[in-house]
Structure formats: C-alpha cells, structure tokens
Amino acid sequence: MPVSSASFPTSTARSVKDLRVGESGTICCLNDPEMALKLLEMGCIPGTQVRLNSKAPLGCPVTLVLGNGDYTLSLRVSEAATIMLRD
C-alpha cells in the first residue's frame, strides 16, 4: 500500500546530525524508541536548546552543548541522527 508523502515531511525534518558547528536548534522529539531512554537520561529532553559544539576530524563523534551551556555531551553521529529538531 502506498504511503502518502503528506504525512511524513521529508524536506523539513532536521536532526542534530544536520547541524553545522556553532548552529543551534530545539529538540522536538526522539526518533528511536530504543535509544530514547538513554538520550533522555543524558539530558536530550524535548524543548531543550542544543548547539553543535564540535565534530571529530573524521566526523564522529560530535559534541553538543545542551541548555544554557552547563552540560556538554558527546555522541556518535548515528545517535545524533535520532534527535529531531523543531522547524
């Protein structure tokens, strides 16, 4: 059965993986149910401001600054891809 493209926004959906160094966004949801609990425990809560602080020379891992800058988190790119951002 075909799936309507109207129910799944493809061009506007962004994740933390899509941020450039220094760019910020606000977490809207977590895409992977198995990873969600781990990310929630590490402070990736919907509504939290997140900024991409750095990327390793080969692209993985990435370093994020959460909230007001008091907390820095390092994640694999595959984990960062599950953190969705608001438009």
Secondary structure, 3 states (H helix, E strand, C coil): CCCCHHHCCCCCCEEHHHCCCCCEEEEEEECCHHHHHHHHHCCCCCCCEEEEEEECCCCCCEEEEECCCCEEEEECHHHHCCEEECC
